[in-house]
Every structure is written in structure tokens, then in C-alpha cells.
């Protein structure tokens, strides 16, 4: 997630933290749905139950995506200045 956020922010140039966080949350919800589908035949569990057990993973994924986006913006600003021509 850090690398994906950094690359996305590097390409987008600004305002990429929110989209990176949303992509991380959507990915997490898909993973939880798959986990629920796998567990259903053996031991039925609600989506909420599985989500609460994995809440720390969601928080870490969102933090990693936002940190990655900020790193990408920082790299873009530090090494590729606005108005500087590439030669």
C-alpha cells in the first residue's frame, strides 16, 4: 500500500491521500467478503464480526496508503520542481 500510494501520488502530483485511503478501504472490504465466503461453510460468521476482528488491519492499510501518498508527493516536490524543464 505504501508503494502504491507513493507511485499514485507521484503521478497525480497532488491531492492523492484521500483516493489512496479509499482504495485501501475498498480492498479491505473485498478481502473481508472473501474471508466470510471461505468461512461460511465451516463456521458461519457475520461480515461485521470478521470486520471487527480485522479492524487493526484496516487502520494499518489506510495509514500505509496515506503515508505512501505523502511520500510520493514529497518525492515529486523534492526532485521534480514545478516549472523546471527536464533535459
C-alpha angles and dihedrals in degrees: 000000000000092000093044091050092047094049092045093049091045090056097039092046096209146016097030102128095087096048089046091052091048092051090050091051093047090049090050093051090051090051091050091049090052091048090051091050091051094048096044099085094047104035120359112228130171123246089242092053093053092042093053091050090054099039093115089059091054092051093048092047093050091046091049092050093049093045090049091050091051091049090051092050090047092050091047092051096043101046104022108046120198110257095016112126119230113230 
